[in-house]
Amino acid sequence: MYYIGNITGDIYIRMLNHLGKSCDSFHLVEPIGDSSEFPSDLPPVKQKLNEYLCEKRRVTSWAGTKIKVREEKRKAIEHIYRCCKSSVDKLLAYDSFFDIENQIDIAFLKENQCVIFTISHERIVMIEESFWGDFLIILTKPKILR
């Protein structure tokens, strides 16, 4: 995996479009669930993803993170969604992966292989180089004006 900085604007949109065409699922993980600050119910904007929800489960590890907990209600809540153009379009309402919600991690998977994940509290985005290839280089290359 390879670290990249925060992705915003047009590059974020193009990345999401690419992920929507290429991936099978995406996972949203709420590290702390069932508290007044982090309820197990998703906020209204993520409720729009309900029709794409495949599974919801309690976890102690997910892409890039492992936590130690002893109580079931202290485990993180992972929501697994079917990835397609219309589900990914719901994420276009945000400006970056870190704007989806405070302290929520996201990962996209293709054939059960993670191709991108975030660690939101550290503002880290990690990508699988073999999946992205030259995609990011092309997107971030400065445009030459003639």
Contacts in CASP RR format, 6 or more apart in sequence:
PFRMAT RR
TARGET T0000
AUTHOR 0000-0000-0000
METHOD contacts of the structure
MODEL  1
MYYIGNITGDIYIRMLNHLGKSCDSFHLVEPIGDSSEFPSDLPPVKQKLN
EYLCEKRRVTSWAGTKIKVREEKRKAIEHIYRCCKSSVDKLLAYDSFFDI
ENQIDIAFLKENQCVIFTISHERIVMIEESFWGDFLIILTKPKILR
1 114 0 8 1.000
1 117 0 8 1.000
1 126 0 8 1.000
1 127 0 8 1.000
1 128 0 8 1.000
1 129 0 8 1.000
2 126 0 8 1.000
2 127 0 8 1.000
2 128 0 8 1.000
2 129 0 8 1.000
3 124 0 8 1.000
3 125 0 8 1.000
3 126 0 8 1.000
4 125 0 8 1.000
4 126 0 8 1.000
4 127 0 8 1.000
4 136 0 8 1.000
5 123 0 8 1.000
5 124 0 8 1.000
5 125 0 8 1.000
6 96 0 8 1.000
6 97 0 8 1.000
6 98 0 8 1.000
6 123 0 8 1.000
6 125 0 8 1.000
7 15 0 8 1.000
7 96 0 8 1.000
7 97 0 8 1.000
7 125 0 8 1.000
8 95 0 8 1.000
8 96 0 8 1.000
9 95 0 8 1.000
9 96 0 8 1.000
11 136 0 8 1.000
11 139 0 8 1.000
11 140 0 8 1.000
12 95 0 8 1.000
12 96 0 8 1.000
12 97 0 8 1.000
13 92 0 8 1.000
14 139 0 8 1.000
15 116 0 8 1.000
15 135 0 8 1.000
15 139 0 8 1.000
16 88 0 8 1.000
16 91 0 8 1.000
16 92 0 8 1.000
17 85 0 8 1.000
17 88 0 8 1.000
18 135 0 8 1.000
19 26 0 8 1.000
19 83 0 8 1.000
19 88 0 8 1.000
19 108 0 8 1.000
19 115 0 8 1.000
19 116 0 8 1.000
20 83 0 8 1.000
20 84 0 8 1.000
20 85 0 8 1.000
20 87 0 8 1.000
20 88 0 8 1.000
20 108 0 8 1.000
21 85 0 8 1.000
22 110 0 8 1.000
22 115 0 8 1.000
22 131 0 8 1.000
23 83 0 8 1.000
23 108 0 8 1.000
23 109 0 8 1.000
23 110 0 8 1.000
23 115 0 8 1.000
24 82 0 8 1.000
24 83 0 8 1.000
24 109 0 8 1.000
24 110 0 8 1.000
24 111 0 8 1.000
24 112 0 8 1.000
25 54 0 8 1.000
25 80 0 8 1.000
25 81 0 8 1.000
25 82 0 8 1.000
25 83 0 8 1.000
25 108 0 8 1.000
25 109 0 8 1.000
26 80 0 8 1.000
26 81 0 8 1.000
26 83 0 8 1.000
26 87 0 8 1.000
26 88 0 8 1.000
26 106 0 8 1.000
26 107 0 8 1.000
26 108 0 8 1.000
26 109 0 8 1.000
27 62 0 8 1.000
27 63 0 8 1.000
27 78 0 8 1.000
27 79 0 8 1.000
27 80 0 8 1.000
27 81 0 8 1.000
27 105 0 8 1.000
27 106 0 8 1.000
27 107 0 8 1.000
27 108 0 8 1.000
27 109 0 8 1.000
28 42 0 8 1.000
28 46 0 8 1.000
28 49 0 8 1.000
28 78 0 8 1.000
28 79 0 8 1.000
28 81 0 8 1.000
28 100 0 8 1.000
28 104 0 8 1.000
28 105 0 8 1.000
28 106 0 8 1.000
29 59 0 8 1.000
29 62 0 8 1.000
29 65 0 8 1.000
29 76 0 8 1.000
29 77 0 8 1.000
29 78 0 8 1.000
29 79 0 8 1.000
29 104 0 8 1.000
29 105 0 8 1.000
29 106 0 8 1.000
29 107 0 8 1.000
30 38 0 8 1.000
30 40 0 8 1.000
30 76 0 8 1.000
30 77 0 8 1.000
30 79 0 8 1.000
30 101 0 8 1.000
30 103 0 8 1.000
30 104 0 8 1.000
31 38 0 8 1.000
31 65 0 8 1.000
31 67 0 8 1.000
31 76 0 8 1.000
31 103 0 8 1.000
31 104 0 8 1.000
31 105 0 8 1.000
31 121 0 8 1.000
32 38 0 8 1.000
32 74 0 8 1.000
32 76 0 8 1.000
32 103 0 8 1.000
33 39 0 8 1.000
33 40 0 8 1.000
33 73 0 8 1.000
33 74 0 8 1.000
33 76 0 8 1.000
33 77 0 8 1.000
34 40 0 8 1.000
34 73 0 8 1.000
34 77 0 8 1.000
38 103 0 8 1.000
40 77 0 8 1.000
42 49 0 8 1.000
42 50 0 8 1.000
42 79 0 8 1.000
43 101 0 8 1.000
45 90 0 8 1.000
45 93 0 8 1.000
46 79 0 8 1.000
46 90 0 8 1.000
46 100 0 8 1.000
46 101 0 8 1.000
48 90 0 8 1.000
49 79 0 8 1.000
49 81 0 8 1.000
49 87 0 8 1.000
49 90 0 8 1.000
52 81 0 8 1.000
52 82 0 8 1.000
52 84 0 8 1.000
52 86 0 8 1.000
52 87 0 8 1.000
53 79 0 8 1.000
53 80 0 8 1.000
53 81 0 8 1.000
54 80 0 8 1.000
54 81 0 8 1.000
54 82 0 8 1.000
55 78 0 8 1.000
55 79 0 8 1.000
55 80 0 8 1.000
56 77 0 8 1.000
56 78 0 8 1.000
56 79 0 8 1.000
56 80 0 8 1.000
57 77 0 8 1.000
57 78 0 8 1.000
57 80 0 8 1.000
58 72 0 8 1.000
58 75 0 8 1.000
58 76 0 8 1.000
58 77 0 8 1.000
58 78 0 8 1.000
59 75 0 8 1.000
59 76 0 8 1.000
59 77 0 8 1.000
59 78 0 8 1.000
60 66 0 8 1.000
60 67 0 8 1.000
60 68 0 8 1.000
60 69 0 8 1.000
60 75 0 8 1.000
60 76 0 8 1.000
61 67 0 8 1.000
62 76 0 8 1.000
62 78 0 8 1.000
62 105 0 8 1.000
62 107 0 8 1.000
62 117 0 8 1.000
63 105 0 8 1.000
63 107 0 8 1.000
63 114 0 8 1.000
63 117 0 8 1.000
63 126 0 8 1.000
64 105 0 8 1.000
64 117 0 8 1.000
64 119 0 8 1.000
64 126 0 8 1.000
65 105 0 8 1.000
65 119 0 8 1.000
67 75 0 8 1.000
67 76 0 8 1.000
69 75 0 8 1.000
81 87 0 8 1.000
83 108 0 8 1.000
83 109 0 8 1.000
91 100 0 8 1.000
94 100 0 8 1.000
97 106 0 8 1.000
97 118 0 8 1.000
97 120 0 8 1.000
97 125 0 8 1.000
98 118 0 8 1.000
98 120 0 8 1.000
98 123 0 8 1.000
100 106 0 8 1.000
102 120 0 8 1.000
103 120 0 8 1.000
103 121 0 8 1.000
104 120 0 8 1.000
105 117 0 8 1.000
105 118 0 8 1.000
105 119 0 8 1.000
105 120 0 8 1.000
106 117 0 8 1.000
106 118 0 8 1.000
106 120 0 8 1.000
107 114 0 8 1.000
107 116 0 8 1.000
107 117 0 8 1.000
107 118 0 8 1.000
108 114 0 8 1.000
108 115 0 8 1.000
108 116 0 8 1.000
108 117 0 8 1.000
109 115 0 8 1.000
110 131 0 8 1.000
113 128 0 8 1.000
113 131 0 8 1.000
114 128 0 8 1.000
115 127 0 8 1.000
115 128 0 8 1.000
115 131 0 8 1.000
115 132 0 8 1.000
116 125 0 8 1.000
116 126 0 8 1.000
116 127 0 8 1.000
116 128 0 8 1.000
116 131 0 8 1.000
116 132 0 8 1.000
117 125 0 8 1.000
117 126 0 8 1.000
118 124 0 8 1.000
118 125 0 8 1.000
118 126 0 8 1.000
119 126 0 8 1.000
127 136 0 8 1.000
END
